[in-house]
Amino acid sequence: MAIDLTDLAELLWAKGDYEAAQPLLRRALTIQGQALGSDHPAVGRSLNELALVQMDEGDFTDAGPLLRRAQTILEKTYGPSGRQLAACLNNLGLLYAHERDYTDAEPLFRRALAIDEKAIGTEHPSVARYLDNLARVLQEKGDYEAAEPLFRRALAIDEKALGPNDPRTQRIRDKWESLSGKASSQKPEK
């Protein structure tokens, strides 16, 4: 039952019907907690999904506690290097970045990136997403020199995996191109 509710909620979420998706995810969480226990990894994954729906709806305040709870559950279950944990860390980083808390966002993106690079290799689109997120945080912090090669790496991965005309590829290309001049001017002259 919880799986069916989650699947339906994901479909509604994908269609942009966040208002209908949230109660289904909450109901699935209740069922999972009762059937599997509140620390089960399925609960952690559902907490992560509910937080994402809330963030998409603009509710960042309620998403934070859900993501931190999901992180605790997933870290306990999968250890410090599980891919489910990497996704949760990335989402928590997105929340902090939205709040302009770049100091807390950066290590979460770095950790998610390290987990996925080790688990699935350095050329996977998920790695490109984490590189892009980390680069954007570094850019916001004014560290253009550190951000530029990360955008370049993300662009290379996405061009290969998604193609040069994919919207994500184009967005990363635009960021990289706008940053290239800033990164050069940041380097000290010799």
CYANA upper distance limits for C-alpha pairs under 8 A (distance plus 0.5 A):
  1 MET  CA      5 LEU  CA      6.76
  1 MET  CA     28 ALA  CA      8.12
  1 MET  CA     31 ILE  CA      8.48
  2 ALA  CA      6 THR  CA      6.58
  2 ALA  CA     27 ARG  CA      8.03
  2 ALA  CA     28 ALA  CA      4.90
  2 ALA  CA     29 LEU  CA      7.92
  2 ALA  CA     31 ILE  CA      6.57
  2 ALA  CA     32 GLN  CA      6.97
  3 ILE  CA      7 ASP  CA      6.58
  3 ILE  CA     28 ALA  CA      7.74
  4 ASP  CA      8 LEU  CA      6.64
  5 LEU  CA      9 ALA  CA      6.52
  5 LEU  CA     24 LEU  CA      6.12
  5 LEU  CA     25 LEU  CA      7.22
  5 LEU  CA     27 ARG  CA      8.06
  5 LEU  CA     28 ALA  CA      6.37
  6 THR  CA     10 GLU  CA      6.58
  6 THR  CA     24 LEU  CA      7.20
  6 THR  CA     25 LEU  CA      6.25
  6 THR  CA     28 ALA  CA      6.74
  6 THR  CA     46 SER  CA      8.31
  7 ASP  CA     11 LEU  CA      6.82
  8 LEU  CA     12 LEU  CA      6.77
  8 LEU  CA     21 ALA  CA      8.10
  8 LEU  CA     24 LEU  CA      8.14
  9 ALA  CA     13 TRP  CA      6.46
  9 ALA  CA     20 ALA  CA      7.84
  9 ALA  CA     21 ALA  CA      4.82
  9 ALA  CA     22 GLN  CA      7.62
  9 ALA  CA     24 LEU  CA      6.20
  9 ALA  CA     25 LEU  CA      6.65
 10 GLU  CA     14 ALA  CA      6.55
 10 GLU  CA     21 ALA  CA      7.45
 11 LEU  CA     15 LYS  CA      6.87
 12 LEU  CA     16 GLY  CA      6.82
 12 LEU  CA     17 ASP  CA      5.63
 12 LEU  CA     18 TYR  CA      7.33
 12 LEU  CA     20 ALA  CA      7.25
 12 LEU  CA     21 ALA  CA      6.05
 13 TRP  CA     17 ASP  CA      5.85
 13 TRP  CA     18 TYR  CA      5.84
 13 TRP  CA     21 ALA  CA      6.19
 13 TRP  CA     53 VAL  CA      7.26
 17 ASP  CA     21 ALA  CA      6.83
 18 TYR  CA     22 GLN  CA      6.60
 18 TYR  CA     53 VAL  CA      6.72
 18 TYR  CA     54 GLN  CA      8.08
 18 TYR  CA     56 ASP  CA      8.25
 18 TYR  CA     57 GLU  CA      6.91
 19 GLU  CA     23 PRO  CA      8.06
 20 ALA  CA     24 LEU  CA      7.56
 21 ALA  CA     25 LEU  CA      6.79
 21 ALA  CA     53 VAL  CA      8.12
 22 GLN  CA     26 ARG  CA      6.64
 22 GLN  CA     50 LEU  CA      7.08
 22 GLN  CA     53 VAL  CA      7.50
 22 GLN  CA     54 GLN  CA      8.20
 23 PRO  CA     27 ARG  CA      6.53
 24 LEU  CA     28 ALA  CA      6.62
 25 LEU  CA     29 LEU  CA      6.60
 25 LEU  CA     46 SER  CA      7.45
 25 LEU  CA     49 GLU  CA      8.41
 25 LEU  CA     50 LEU  CA      6.66
 26 ARG  CA     30 THR  CA      6.80
 26 ARG  CA     50 LEU  CA      7.98
 27 ARG  CA     31 ILE  CA      6.80
 28 ALA  CA     32 GLN  CA      6.53
 28 ALA  CA     46 SER  CA      8.26
 29 LEU  CA     33 GLY  CA      6.45
 29 LEU  CA     43 VAL  CA      6.57
 29 LEU  CA     46 SER  CA      6.86
 29 LEU  CA     47 LEU  CA      7.88
 30 THR  CA     34 GLN  CA      6.68
 31 ILE  CA     35 ALA  CA      6.48
 32 GLN  CA     36 LEU  CA      5.93
 32 GLN  CA     37 GLY  CA      7.40
 32 GLN  CA     38 SER  CA      8.04
 32 GLN  CA     42 ALA  CA      7.55
 32 GLN  CA     43 VAL  CA      6.63
 33 GLY  CA     37 GLY  CA      5.06
 33 GLY  CA     38 SER  CA      4.99
 33 GLY  CA     39 ASP  CA      8.20
 33 GLY  CA     40 HIS  CA      8.00
 33 GLY  CA     43 VAL  CA      6.99
 34 GLN  CA     38 SER  CA      7.81
 36 LEU  CA     40 HIS  CA      6.49
 38 SER  CA     43 VAL  CA      6.95
 39 ASP  CA     43 VAL  CA      7.14
 39 ASP  CA     44 GLY  CA      7.72
 39 ASP  CA     73 ILE  CA      6.09
 40 HIS  CA     44 GLY  CA      7.18
 40 HIS  CA     73 ILE  CA      7.53
 40 HIS  CA     77 THR  CA      8.22
 41 PRO  CA     45 ARG  CA      6.69
 41 PRO  CA     73 ILE  CA      6.84
 41 PRO  CA     74 LEU  CA      6.41
 41 PRO  CA     77 THR  CA      6.89
 42 ALA  CA     46 SER  CA      6.64
 43 VAL  CA     47 LEU  CA      6.54
 43 VAL  CA     70 ALA  CA      8.05
 43 VAL  CA     73 ILE  CA      8.46
 44 GLY  CA     48 ASN  CA      6.75
 44 GLY  CA     69 ARG  CA      7.77
 44 GLY  CA     70 ALA  CA      4.76
 44 GLY  CA     71 GLN  CA      7.72
 44 GLY  CA     73 ILE  CA      6.03
 44 GLY  CA     74 LEU  CA      6.38
 45 ARG  CA     49 GLU  CA      6.79
 45 ARG  CA     70 ALA  CA      7.24
 45 ARG  CA     74 LEU  CA      8.24
 45 ARG  CA     84 GLN  CA      7.95
 46 SER  CA     50 LEU  CA      6.55
 47 LEU  CA     51 ALA  CA      6.62
 47 LEU  CA     66 LEU  CA      6.06
 47 LEU  CA     67 LEU  CA      7.09
 47 LEU  CA     69 ARG  CA      8.05
 47 LEU  CA     70 ALA  CA      6.14
 48 ASN  CA     52 LEU  CA      6.83
 48 ASN  CA     66 LEU  CA      7.19
 48 ASN  CA     67 LEU  CA      6.08
 48 ASN  CA     70 ALA  CA      6.38
 48 ASN  CA     88 CYS  CA      6.73
 48 ASN  CA     91 ASN  CA      8.39
 49 GLU  CA     53 VAL  CA      6.83
 50 LEU  CA     54 GLN  CA      6.74
 50 LEU  CA     63 ALA  CA      8.13
 50 LEU  CA     66 LEU  CA      8.17
 51 ALA  CA     55 MET  CA      6.60
 51 ALA  CA     62 ASP  CA      7.98
 51 ALA  CA     63 ALA  CA      4.88
 51 ALA  CA     64 GLY  CA      7.81
 51 ALA  CA     66 LEU  CA      6.40
 51 ALA  CA     67 LEU  CA      6.75
 52 LEU  CA     56 ASP  CA      6.58
 52 LEU  CA     63 ALA  CA      7.71
 52 LEU  CA     91 ASN  CA      7.89
 53 VAL  CA     57 GLU  CA      6.70
 54 GLN  CA     58 GLY  CA      6.71
 54 GLN  CA     59 ASP  CA      5.46
 54 GLN  CA     60 PHE  CA      7.17
 54 GLN  CA     62 ASP  CA      7.83
 54 GLN  CA     63 ALA  CA      6.47
 55 MET  CA     59 ASP  CA      5.63
 55 MET  CA     60 PHE  CA      5.72
 55 MET  CA     63 ALA  CA      6.86
 55 MET  CA     95 LEU  CA      8.14
 59 ASP  CA     63 ALA  CA      7.06
 60 PHE  CA     64 GLY  CA      6.92
 60 PHE  CA     95 LEU  CA      7.18
 61 THR  CA     65 PRO  CA      8.44
 62 ASP  CA     66 LEU  CA      7.46
 63 ALA  CA     67 LEU  CA      6.68
 63 ALA  CA     95 LEU  CA      8.40
 64 GLY  CA     68 ARG  CA      6.73
 64 GLY  CA     92 LEU  CA      7.61
 64 GLY  CA     95 LEU  CA      7.54
 65 PRO  CA     69 ARG  CA      6.58
 66 LEU  CA     70 ALA  CA      6.57
 67 LEU  CA     71 GLN  CA      6.51
 67 LEU  CA     88 CYS  CA      7.19
 67 LEU  CA     91 ASN  CA      8.00
 67 LEU  CA     92 LEU  CA      6.57
 68 ARG  CA     72 THR  CA      6.83
 68 ARG  CA     92 LEU  CA      7.95
 69 ARG  CA     73 ILE  CA      6.84
 70 ALA  CA     74 LEU  CA      6.47
 70 ALA  CA     88 CYS  CA      7.59
 71 GLN  CA     75 GLU  CA      6.33
 71 GLN  CA     85 LEU  CA      6.85
 71 GLN  CA     88 CYS  CA      6.63
 71 GLN  CA     89 LEU  CA      7.43
 72 THR  CA     76 LYS  CA      6.58
 73 ILE  CA     77 THR  CA      6.63
 74 LEU  CA     78 TYR  CA      6.24
 74 LEU  CA     79 GLY  CA      7.87
 74 LEU  CA     82 GLY  CA      8.25
 74 LEU  CA     84 GLN  CA      7.31
 74 LEU  CA     85 LEU  CA      5.98
 75 GLU  CA     79 GLY  CA      5.24
 75 GLU  CA     80 PRO  CA      6.13
 75 GLU  CA     81 SER  CA      8.46
 75 GLU  CA     82 GLY  CA      7.93
 75 GLU  CA     85 LEU  CA      6.65
 78 TYR  CA     82 GLY  CA      5.54
 78 TYR  CA     84 GLN  CA      8.37
 78 TYR  CA     85 LEU  CA      7.85
 80 PRO  CA     85 LEU  CA      8.00
 81 SER  CA     85 LEU  CA      7.55
 81 SER  CA     86 ALA  CA      7.87
 81 SER  CA    115 ILE  CA      5.82
 82 GLY  CA     86 ALA  CA      6.92
 82 GLY  CA    115 ILE  CA      7.45
 83 ARG  CA     87 ALA  CA      6.89
 83 ARG  CA    115 ILE  CA      7.17
 83 ARG  CA    116 ASP  CA      6.84
 83 ARG  CA    119 ALA  CA      7.75
 84 GLN  CA     88 CYS  CA      6.95
 85 LEU  CA     89 LEU  CA      6.57
 85 LEU  CA    112 ALA  CA      8.15
 86 ALA  CA     90 ASN  CA      6.61
 86 ALA  CA    111 ARG  CA      7.74
 86 ALA  CA    112 ALA  CA      4.75
 86 ALA  CA    113 LEU  CA      7.89
 86 ALA  CA    115 ILE  CA      6.67
 86 ALA  CA    116 ASP  CA      7.31
 87 ALA  CA     91 ASN  CA      6.75
 87 ALA  CA    112 ALA  CA      7.31
 88 CYS  CA     92 LEU  CA      6.65
 89 LEU  CA     93 GLY  CA      6.57
 89 LEU  CA    108 LEU  CA      5.92
 89 LEU  CA    109 PHE  CA      7.32
 89 LEU  CA    111 ARG  CA      7.98
 89 LEU  CA    112 ALA  CA      6.36
 90 ASN  CA     94 LEU  CA      6.73
 90 ASN  CA    108 LEU  CA      6.76
 90 ASN  CA    109 PHE  CA      5.99
 90 ASN  CA    112 ALA  CA      6.36
 90 ASN  CA    130 TYR  CA      7.53
 91 ASN  CA     95 LEU  CA      6.81
 92 LEU  CA     96 TYR  CA      6.84
 92 LEU  CA    105 ALA  CA      7.89
 92 LEU  CA    108 LEU  CA      7.77
 93 GLY  CA     97 ALA  CA      6.51
 93 GLY  CA    104 ASP  CA      7.75
 93 GLY  CA    105 ALA  CA      4.73
 93 GLY  CA    106 GLU  CA      7.48
 93 GLY  CA    108 LEU  CA      5.93
 93 GLY  CA    109 PHE  CA      6.46
 94 LEU  CA     98 HIS  CA      6.55
 94 LEU  CA    105 ALA  CA      7.42
 94 LEU  CA    133 ASN  CA      8.14
 95 LEU  CA     99 GLU  CA      6.91
 95 LEU  CA    105 ALA  CA      8.34
 96 TYR  CA    100 ARG  CA      6.68
 96 TYR  CA    101 ASP  CA      5.48
 96 TYR  CA    102 TYR  CA      7.07
 96 TYR  CA    104 ASP  CA      6.98
 96 TYR  CA    105 ALA  CA      5.71
 97 ALA  CA    101 ASP  CA      5.94
 97 ALA  CA    102 TYR  CA      5.97
 97 ALA  CA    105 ALA  CA      6.18
 97 ALA  CA    137 VAL  CA      7.32
101 ASP  CA    105 ALA  CA      6.78
102 TYR  CA    106 GLU  CA      6.37
102 TYR  CA    137 VAL  CA      6.45
102 TYR  CA    138 LEU  CA      8.42
102 TYR  CA    140 GLU  CA      8.15
102 TYR  CA    141 LYS  CA      7.48
103 THR  CA    107 PRO  CA      8.05
104 ASP  CA    108 LEU  CA      7.51
105 ALA  CA    109 PHE  CA      6.87
105 ALA  CA    137 VAL  CA      7.83
106 GLU  CA    110 ARG  CA      6.70
106 GLU  CA    134 LEU  CA      6.72
106 GLU  CA    137 VAL  CA      6.94
106 GLU  CA    138 LEU  CA      8.06
107 PRO  CA    111 ARG  CA      6.49
108 LEU  CA    112 ALA  CA      6.63
109 PHE  CA    113 LEU  CA      6.50
109 PHE  CA    130 TYR  CA      6.68
109 PHE  CA    131 LEU  CA      8.34
109 PHE  CA    133 ASN  CA      7.31
109 PHE  CA    134 LEU  CA      6.01
110 ARG  CA    114 ALA  CA      6.66
110 ARG  CA    130 TYR  CA      8.36
110 ARG  CA    134 LEU  CA      7.31
111 ARG  CA    115 ILE  CA      6.69
112 ALA  CA    116 ASP  CA      6.78
112 ALA  CA    130 TYR  CA      7.40
113 LEU  CA    117 GLU  CA      6.51
113 LEU  CA    127 VAL  CA      6.58
113 LEU  CA    130 TYR  CA      6.00
113 LEU  CA    131 LEU  CA      7.32
114 ALA  CA    118 LYS  CA      6.69
115 ILE  CA    119 ALA  CA      6.61
116 ASP  CA    120 ILE  CA      6.11
116 ASP  CA    121 GLY  CA      7.39
116 ASP  CA    122 THR  CA      8.38
116 ASP  CA    126 SER  CA      7.90
116 ASP  CA    127 VAL  CA      6.75
117 GLU  CA    121 GLY  CA      5.04
117 GLU  CA    122 THR  CA      5.38
117 GLU  CA    127 VAL  CA      6.91
118 LYS  CA    122 THR  CA      8.21
120 ILE  CA    124 HIS  CA      7.19
121 GLY  CA    127 VAL  CA      8.47
122 THR  CA    127 VAL  CA      6.88
123 GLU  CA    127 VAL  CA      7.24
123 GLU  CA    128 ALA  CA      7.98
123 GLU  CA    157 ILE  CA      6.10
124 HIS  CA    128 ALA  CA      7.13
124 HIS  CA    157 ILE  CA      7.34
124 HIS  CA    161 ALA  CA      8.13
125 PRO  CA    129 ARG  CA      6.79
125 PRO  CA    157 ILE  CA      6.92
125 PRO  CA    158 ASP  CA      6.59
125 PRO  CA    161 ALA  CA      7.11
126 SER  CA    130 TYR  CA      6.90
127 VAL  CA    131 LEU  CA      6.59
127 VAL  CA    154 ALA  CA      8.06
128 ALA  CA    132 ASP  CA      6.53
128 ALA  CA    153 ARG  CA      7.75
128 ALA  CA    154 ALA  CA      4.76
128 ALA  CA    155 LEU  CA      7.84
128 ALA  CA    157 ILE  CA      6.57
128 ALA  CA    158 ASP  CA      7.06
129 ARG  CA    133 ASN  CA      6.74
129 ARG  CA    154 ALA  CA      7.51
130 TYR  CA    134 LEU  CA      6.61
131 LEU  CA    135 ALA  CA      6.49
131 LEU  CA    150 LEU  CA      6.13
131 LEU  CA    151 PHE  CA      7.29
131 LEU  CA    153 ARG  CA      7.97
131 LEU  CA    154 ALA  CA      6.26
132 ASP  CA    136 ARG  CA      6.63
132 ASP  CA    150 LEU  CA      7.22
132 ASP  CA    151 PHE  CA      6.26
132 ASP  CA    154 ALA  CA      6.49
132 ASP  CA    172 ILE  CA      7.64
133 ASN  CA    137 VAL  CA      6.91
134 LEU  CA    138 LEU  CA      6.77
134 LEU  CA    147 ALA  CA      8.07
134 LEU  CA    150 LEU  CA      8.15
135 ALA  CA    139 GLN  CA      6.50
135 ALA  CA    146 ALA  CA      7.98
135 ALA  CA    147 ALA  CA      4.85
135 ALA  CA    148 GLU  CA      7.58
135 ALA  CA    150 LEU  CA      6.10
135 ALA  CA    151 PHE  CA      6.51
136 ARG  CA    140 GLU  CA      6.66
136 ARG  CA    147 ALA  CA      7.44
137 VAL  CA    141 LYS  CA      6.74
138 LEU  CA    142 GLY  CA      6.82
138 LEU  CA    143 ASP  CA      5.72
138 LEU  CA    144 TYR  CA      7.25
138 LEU  CA    146 ALA  CA      7.28
138 LEU  CA    147 ALA  CA      5.90
139 GLN  CA    143 ASP  CA      5.96
139 GLN  CA    144 TYR  CA      5.77
139 GLN  CA    147 ALA  CA      6.17
143 ASP  CA    147 ALA  CA      6.81
143 ASP  CA    183 ALA  CA      8.42
144 TYR  CA    148 GLU  CA      6.42
144 TYR  CA    179 LEU  CA      7.07
144 TYR  CA    182 LYS  CA      6.70
144 TYR  CA    183 ALA  CA      5.18
144 TYR  CA    186 GLN  CA      7.63
145 GLU  CA    149 PRO  CA      8.02
145 GLU  CA    182 LYS  CA      8.19
145 GLU  CA    183 ALA  CA      4.84
145 GLU  CA    184 SER  CA      7.65
145 GLU  CA    186 GLN  CA      6.99
145 GLU  CA    187 LYS  CA      7.67
146 ALA  CA    150 LEU  CA      7.65
146 ALA  CA    183 ALA  CA      8.37
147 ALA  CA    151 PHE  CA      6.82
147 ALA  CA    183 ALA  CA      8.49
148 GLU  CA    152 ARG  CA      6.71
148 GLU  CA    176 TRP  CA      6.59
148 GLU  CA    179 LEU  CA      6.69
148 GLU  CA    180 SER  CA      6.81
148 GLU  CA    183 ALA  CA      6.96
149 PRO  CA    153 ARG  CA      6.57
150 LEU  CA    154 ALA  CA      6.63
151 PHE  CA    155 LEU  CA      6.49
151 PHE  CA    172 ILE  CA      6.90
151 PHE  CA    173 ARG  CA      8.15
151 PHE  CA    175 LYS  CA      7.73
151 PHE  CA    176 TRP  CA      5.91
152 ARG  CA    156 ALA  CA      6.78
152 ARG  CA    173 ARG  CA      8.32
152 ARG  CA    176 TRP  CA      6.78
153 ARG  CA    157 ILE  CA      6.83
154 ALA  CA    158 ASP  CA      6.63
154 ALA  CA    172 ILE  CA      7.75
155 LEU  CA    159 GLU  CA      6.40
155 LEU  CA    169 THR  CA      6.57
155 LEU  CA    172 ILE  CA      6.38
155 LEU  CA    173 ARG  CA      6.62
156 ALA  CA    160 LYS  CA      6.77
157 ILE  CA    161 ALA  CA      6.56
158 ASP  CA    162 LEU  CA      5.65
158 ASP  CA    163 GLY  CA      7.04
158 ASP  CA    164 PRO  CA      8.10
158 ASP  CA    168 ARG  CA      8.18
158 ASP  CA    169 THR  CA      6.08
159 GLU  CA    163 GLY  CA      4.92
159 GLU  CA    164 PRO  CA      5.25
159 GLU  CA    166 ASP  CA      8.45
159 GLU  CA    169 THR  CA      6.60
160 LYS  CA    164 PRO  CA      8.18
162 LEU  CA    166 ASP  CA      6.51
162 LEU  CA    169 THR  CA      7.72
163 GLY  CA    169 THR  CA      7.69
164 PRO  CA    169 THR  CA      6.52
164 PRO  CA    170 GLN  CA      7.36
165 ASN  CA    169 THR  CA      7.15
165 ASN  CA    170 GLN  CA      6.80
166 ASP  CA    170 GLN  CA      6.68
167 PRO  CA    171 ARG  CA      6.63
168 ARG  CA    172 ILE  CA      6.73
169 THR  CA    173 ARG  CA      6.61
170 GLN  CA    174 ASP  CA      6.64
171 ARG  CA    175 LYS  CA      6.79
172 ILE  CA    176 TRP  CA      6.56
173 ARG  CA    177 GLU  CA      6.53
174 ASP  CA    178 SER  CA      6.63
175 LYS  CA    179 LEU  CA      6.60
176 TRP  CA    180 SER  CA      6.52
177 GLU  CA    181 GLY  CA      8.20
178 SER  CA    182 LYS  CA      8.09
179 LEU  CA    183 ALA  CA      6.56
180 SER  CA    184 SER  CA      6.87
181 GLY  CA    185 SER  CA      6.80
182 LYS  CA    186 GLN  CA      6.73
183 ALA  CA    187 LYS  CA      7.29
